[in-house]
């Protein structure tokens, strides 16, 4: 069965860094004292990015600690998926640092590099990461990873491999790192090279919830969905939210829509609403031929202040209208989609296809 629905996979390995940026609060920056800044950091921790944005804008206007205020503004924009505005805010934060603030400068530069990566400004990422590493005595794995991913996107496989290996040396037990490196190679049509990193991650030891979840992730990336499901049973039974999402994706990949629907409903009951969960429910409904219900789920997901699954919801909205044979509405949605996500090749293909059906 042809599947053009969009699942919520990470984009080129940077979602983990983006999540780090959004959740990091003020840990590396000293204690916030401004009223709006303190409230903005609290809003970030709660995932209320629109509220955080307003609070940090007020903090900037009120002249509160400008490094913290602009940094927080950048994090809020990151949470909303507005990476160009995020990069500008981080640049402003950097302009307010001085030589007495090396750790603050490194912190903000890493977030700036993350925003630049999401904008596909790879040369800027390489420059920003090089600045971080030149100023650091030991470097850090996130910086090496981002620079390696950018070198790979630019076609420089030798520099990419050197940076990826440096990142692994510094964080040899970080599953996210291995998986992100694999995904970078996969996106570059070099999966055979990336598989070696997954195999290295498989050799890590453990017997707790995180271990089984991470092993399940590896099997999922290797498209061995049955083994992924087996590994995920233990953390799913423990109501570990990331494992529940992942087993839902595994069920979808195996065309087991009944179990997928059930797991997404469990997630909603256990943890509340999220754009990702509504996207999973919508995909189940699409594959089961219930397009109106899928559109209802999509509408609910888009109504949330949650950028993490918004792009996938918009894409699957196109698919749902297309499956309903409402090609006019599907084309309208596709046109808006490619305006918002111009680098998404799948969206461009949908738009081109639907133009032939009008």
N, C-alpha and C positions, 0 to 999 in steps of 0.2 A: 504494500500500500504506500502510495506517495505521501510523504510527510513534509509539509512546508511550515508546520507550526513551529513556534520558537520557544525553546526551553530556556531556563535562566542560567546558562553557563557563564562563567566569568570571561571577561574580555582580555585576552592576551596576558593573563596572569596578574593584572594590576588591581583586581578587586580587593585582594587581601590588603594591599597597601592603602587603598582608598578607605577601607573600613578602619584600618589603623589610624589614618589621619582623622577621620570623623569622630572616632571614639576616644582620641588621646587626651582631650581636654587640655589642661594647662600643665601637664606633668613636667615638661622640660623647661617651662618658662617662668617659674617662680609663682608665687601666690597672687591671684587676681584680687584687686581691692575695689575696683569700680563697680557700682551697682549693676549697670547694664551688662558689663563683662561677666560678672559672676552669674547673673541670670542666663546669659547667653551660653555659657559653658554647661550649665545645668540642662538647658534645652537641647544642646548637642548630645549630651549623655542619654537623653530620652528619645533621641531620633526626631525631634521636632525642629526640622531644619528651617522651615519658613519663619517660625517664631524666633529661632536663633539668629536668622539673617536680620530681622528687624531690630533685635536687641543689639547686635554688634554694629549695625549702622548708627544706632543711637549712641553707642559707646564711642565710635569714631567722632561723631559730631560733638559729643560732650567733652572730647579731649581726654578720655580715660586712657590708661596705658596703651599707647598706640601700637606697640609690637603685638601685645595680646589681642587688642581689638581687631586689628587687620588680619592677624592669624586666624582668629575666630571667624571673621567674615569669610576668609578663604575656605575654612572647613565647612561652613554652612553652605556655601556655593557648591562645594564638592558633594555634599550630601544631596543636593538638588540636581546634580548632574550638569551644572553650569561651569564647565571647566575653564573657559576663557576668563570669565569673571573671577574664578578662584585664583587663576594664575596672576591676574592683575592685583588681587588683594594680597597674595603672598609677596609679590614684588614690593608693594607698599610696606608690608611688614619688614622686609629686609632693609628697606631704605631707612627704617627707624632703629636698626640695630647699630652697634658699634663694636670696636675691637675688644671690649670687655665682656662681650656676650657670645663667645664661640659656640657654646652648646645650643643657644637659641638660634644662631645663624644656621647651624647644621640642621636642626630640626625643621626650620622653615624651608630651607633649600630642598630637603627631601620631599616635602609636600608639594613644593613648586615643581619638582621633577615629575612627581606623580601626575599632576594636572597637565603638564606638558606632554607626558606620554599619552594620556587620554585624548589629547588634541592631535596626536600623531606628529608632534613637532620633535622628531627624534634627534636632530642635531642639537636642539636646545637642551634636550634631556642629557645628552652626552656631555655637553658643556657644563650644565649644572651639577651633574654627578661628579665630574672631574674636579670641579671646584670643591665639592665636599671632601673628596678623597685626598686632594692636595693639602687640605687644611686639617686632616685627621691623622692621628698617629697610627691607628690600626685599621681604619676603615670599618664599614659595616656591611652586612650581607644584603640588606635592602638596596643600598646604593649600588653595589656591584651587580645585583640582579637587574635593576632598572637600566643601568648602562649597558649591560650585556643584551638585554631585550631590545634596546634601541639599536645597538650595533647589528643585531640579527635582522631587525626590520630594514636596516640600510644595506643588508647583504654582506656584511663583514663577518663571516662565520668564525674566523680565527680569533678576532678580538672578543666576539660574543662568548666563545668557548672559554677563553681565559678568564673573563669576568664571571661567568657562571661557576666555573671551578673555584674561583676565589670566594664566591658567595657560599658555596657548599662547604668549603674548608672552615668558614667562620660559623656556619649554622648547620652542622652535619646531621642533626636530628630534627630538622624543621620540615615536616611533611609538605607544608604549603610551598616551600621553596622548590622542592623536587617536582611537585605537580605543576607549579607555574612555569618552571623551565621546560618541562615536557610540552606544555600547552604552547609556549612560544615556538618551539621547534615544529609542533603540529601545524600551527598557523602558517608557518613558512614552508610547509610541505616537506619537512625533514623529520618526520615522526621516527624514522629508524634511528636517528641520533638521539632523539629525546627519550626513547624507550629505555636507554641505559640508565637514565636518572630514575625512572620508575622502578627499574629492577634494583637499584641501590636502595630506594626507599622500602622496597619489600623486605630487605634484609634487616631493617631496624627491628628491635625486639620490644616486647611488651605484652601485657595481658589484661589491660584495663579497658574501659569504655572508649577512650580516645584511640587506643591501639586498633581495636576492631573497626571503629569508624574510619580511621585513616587507611587501613588495609582495604576496606570497602571502596574508598575513594580511588585507590590505585586500580582495583579491578574494574571500576566503572570507567576510568579513563582508558583502560585497555579494551573496553567494550565487551568484557566478560561479565555480563549482567547477572547471570545466575550465581557466580561466585561472589559478586558484590552483594547480592541479596543475602547470601549465607553469612557473610561477615557482618552485615549490618543488623542482623536479628538481635544480637545482644544489646547494642546501644539503643535500638528502637524500643525494645522492651523496657529499657531504663528511661524512656521518654526523653532521649537526647535529641533536641530539636534539629540540629544539622543532619543527623543520621536519618531522621524521619523525612526530611526534604529529599535527601539523596535516594532513599529507597523508593520514594515516589517517582523520581526520575527513572530509576531502574525499572519499575513496573511499566512506566510509559514506553520505555525502550523495548520492553518485551511484549508490547501490545496488551498488557494485562490492565485494562482500564478500570475494571471493577475494583481491584485492590488499590490502584493508584487513587481513585476517587475516595475510597475509604480512608487512606492515609492522610490525604489533604484535609478531609473533614475532621480527622482526629487532631491534626495540627491546629486547625481553627479553634476547636473546642479547648485544646490544652493551652495554647499560647496567644490566641486572639487573631485579629485580622492582619493580613500583610499582602502587599502587592504580589509577592512571589507565590503565596498560597493561592490567591485568586487566579493567577496565571496557570498554576497546576490544575485547578478545578476547571478552568476554561479549556485547557488542552484535552482533558478527559471528555468534556462535553462535546467538543468538536469531533473527536475521533469516534464518539458514540452517535454522531449525527444529530445532536440536540443543539443546533446553532443559536437559537434564541436564548437558551440557558447560558451558553458560552458567552454571549454578548452581555448578558446580565452580570455574570461574574467579572467580565472585563470592566464594565462600568463601575462596579463596586471597587475593584482594585485601583482604577484610575482616580477615584474620589479620595483616596488616602494620600496623606502627606508622606509618601514613601517612594523614593526615586529608584530603589534597588531593582524593581521589576517592571518599571514603566515602559521601557523600550519594547520588551517582550510582549506586554499587553497590547501596545499599539500595533505591533506586527500581527499578532494573532487576531486582532479585531479585523484587519484586512482579510485574513484567511477565512474568518467566520462569515463575513459578508460575501466573499467569493464562493464559498460552499453553498450559501443560500441562493446563489445565482443572481445576487443583486450586484451586478458588475459596476453600475454607476456609483453606488455608495462605496464599494470597495476601491474603485479608482480614486475617488475623492480622498479616502483615507490614505491610500498609497501615496498620492501626491503630497499630502501633508507630512507623511512619514519621511519621504526622501528629502524634504526641506529641512526637517529636524535632524535627520541622521544621514547626511549625504554620503558618508563613506561606507555605509552598510550595503554590501554587494547583493545580499538576499533581498533587501528592500528595493534596490534598483531593478532587480529582475522581476519582482512582483509588479512594479510600476510599469515596466516595459510590456509585460504580458497583458496587464489589464487594459493598456491603451489599445490593444488589438481586439478587445472584446466590447468596446463601447459602441 
